[in-house]
Amino acid sequence: MLIPGNSLITATPEEGRQLAMTISRLVIKTTQPDDAVRSRLRDVYANDAMALLQVGQTVAIEFATIAAANNYWRK
């Protein structure tokens, strides 16, 4: 399941941010299902500033989607 609980609706922005990070991790795991390969690559991207910035960008995109689904937590 790529969307935990099958919903983008969260009670708070903090929960939305946590959901964005979870979704981002699940996308990576789905794209590269081999645990050993992901473990080997972790050191590569952990020491690459551009790769880390791309991780942040991926989470930000997911968070923007979740925020929109939550009408930016305004009722």
Buried (B, 14 or more C-beta within 10 A) or exposed (E): EEEEEEEBEBEEBEBBBBBBBBBBEBEBEEEEEEEEEEEEBEEEBEEEEEEEEEBEEBBEEBBEBBBEBBEEEEE
